[in-house]
Amino acid sequence: MRTLYYIAIVAAIVWAAPVRAQSKPLYESSGLGPLGERFISLCRSPTNAGRDACGGVITALMNAHVEMARQNPNKRVICPPRMLTVEEGRRVFLQWANTTPSSLTMRFPHLVMEALIRRYPCSQFIVPK
């Protein structure tokens, strides 16, 4: 019984050691990569479900940012003229992705936020003094 106890402890240490040494997010360490290319592929999906999933993620991230910025308006960096539909969000993202070759190697959801910041910067509303 004591031997089984020691084996369990050693197994736990061996299993946990690589987890602590990882500096990449778990999804990258699992071999999935940065996910940028996979997300862009989803947005280009031939199916309505894939396209809607893409647009839903994009509009959800944008809406979440806008709502969080209400708590601290000085932190707001995305200023769309209005809330976007799922399809509009997908199209805005793909316009950016199609002209940004590095998007394929970017991390998800960073690439979505980058696209939205580029398309709807709050600086467009700042009036010079």
C-alpha positions as CSV (number, residue, x, y, z in Angstrom):
1,M,0.0,0.0,0.0
2,R,2.8,2.4,0.8
3,T,4.4,1.7,-2.5
4,L,1.2,2.6,-4.3
5,Y,1.2,5.9,-2.3
6,Y,4.7,6.8,-3.4
7,I,4.0,5.9,-7.0
8,A,1.0,8.3,-6.9
9,I,3.1,11.1,-5.5
10,V,5.8,10.6,-8.1
11,A,3.3,10.5,-10.9
12,A,1.7,13.7,-9.7
13,I,5.0,15.5,-9.6
14,V,6.0,14.2,-13.0
15,W,2.6,15.2,-14.4
16,A,2.6,18.6,-12.9
17,A,6.2,19.6,-13.7
18,P,5.6,20.2,-17.5
19,V,2.5,22.2,-16.7
20,R,4.4,24.7,-14.5
21,A,7.2,25.0,-17.1
22,Q,4.8,26.0,-19.9
23,S,4.9,29.6,-20.9
24,K,2.4,29.2,-23.7
25,P,-1.3,29.1,-23.2
26,L,-2.6,25.5,-22.8
27,Y,-4.3,25.5,-26.2
28,E,-1.0,26.2,-27.9
29,S,0.8,23.6,-25.9
30,S,-1.7,21.1,-27.0
31,G,-0.6,21.5,-30.6
32,L,-3.5,23.7,-31.7
33,G,-1.2,26.6,-32.4
34,P,-2.1,30.3,-32.0
35,L,-5.6,29.6,-33.4
36,G,-5.7,32.7,-35.6
37,E,-5.7,30.6,-38.8
38,R,-8.4,28.3,-37.4
39,F,-10.6,31.2,-36.4
40,I,-10.2,32.9,-39.8
41,S,-11.1,29.6,-41.4
42,L,-14.2,29.4,-39.3
43,C,-15.2,32.9,-40.5
44,R,-14.8,31.8,-44.1
45,S,-16.9,28.7,-43.5
46,P,-19.2,27.6,-46.2
47,T,-21.9,26.8,-43.6
48,N,-24.2,29.2,-41.9
49,A,-23.4,27.7,-38.5
50,G,-19.7,28.4,-38.9
51,R,-20.2,31.9,-40.2
52,D,-22.7,32.7,-37.4
53,A,-20.3,31.2,-34.8
54,C,-17.5,33.5,-36.0
55,G,-19.7,36.6,-36.1
56,G,-21.2,35.8,-32.8
57,V,-17.7,35.6,-31.2
58,I,-16.7,38.9,-32.7
59,T,-19.8,40.8,-31.8
60,A,-19.7,39.3,-28.3
61,L,-16.1,40.4,-27.7
62,M,-16.9,43.9,-29.0
63,N,-20.1,44.2,-26.9
64,A,-18.3,42.9,-23.8
65,H,-15.5,45.5,-24.3
66,V,-18.1,48.3,-24.7
67,E,-19.9,47.2,-21.6
68,M,-16.7,46.9,-19.5
69,A,-15.7,50.3,-20.7
70,R,-18.8,51.8,-19.1
71,Q,-17.2,51.1,-15.8
72,N,-14.0,52.9,-16.8
73,P,-14.5,55.0,-20.0
74,N,-10.8,56.0,-20.1
75,K,-10.0,52.4,-20.9
76,R,-12.2,52.2,-23.9
77,V,-10.4,51.5,-27.2
78,I,-13.2,50.3,-29.5
79,C,-15.8,52.8,-30.5
80,P,-18.2,51.4,-33.1
81,P,-20.9,53.8,-34.4
82,R,-23.5,51.3,-33.2
83,M,-23.9,47.7,-32.2
84,L,-23.1,45.4,-35.1
85,T,-25.1,42.4,-36.3
86,V,-23.4,39.1,-36.3
87,E,-22.9,39.2,-40.1
88,E,-21.5,42.8,-39.9
89,G,-19.0,41.7,-37.3
90,R,-17.9,38.8,-39.4
91,R,-17.5,41.0,-42.5
92,V,-15.5,43.7,-40.6
93,F,-13.2,41.0,-39.2
94,L,-12.6,39.3,-42.5
95,Q,-11.9,42.7,-44.3
96,W,-9.1,43.2,-41.8
97,A,-7.9,39.6,-41.8
98,N,-7.8,39.5,-45.6
99,T,-5.4,42.6,-45.7
100,T,-3.3,41.5,-42.7
101,P,-1.1,38.5,-43.5
102,S,0.2,38.3,-39.9
103,S,-3.4,37.6,-38.7
104,L,-2.9,33.9,-39.5
105,T,-0.2,33.5,-36.8
106,M,-1.8,35.8,-34.2
107,R,-3.4,34.5,-31.0
108,F,-7.1,34.2,-30.6
109,P,-8.9,36.4,-29.4
110,H,-6.1,39.0,-29.8
111,L,-6.6,39.1,-33.5
112,V,-10.3,39.9,-33.1
113,M,-9.6,42.8,-30.8
114,E,-6.8,44.0,-33.1
115,A,-9.3,44.0,-36.0
116,L,-11.9,45.9,-34.0
117,I,-9.5,48.5,-32.7
118,R,-8.2,49.1,-36.2
119,R,-11.7,49.5,-37.7
120,Y,-13.3,51.4,-34.8
121,P,-10.6,53.4,-33.0
122,C,-11.9,55.7,-30.3
123,S,-9.3,58.3,-31.4
124,Q,-11.7,59.1,-34.3
125,F,-13.9,60.8,-31.8
126,I,-11.2,62.8,-30.0
127,V,-11.4,66.5,-30.8
128,P,-8.0,68.2,-30.8
129,K,-7.7,71.1,-28.3
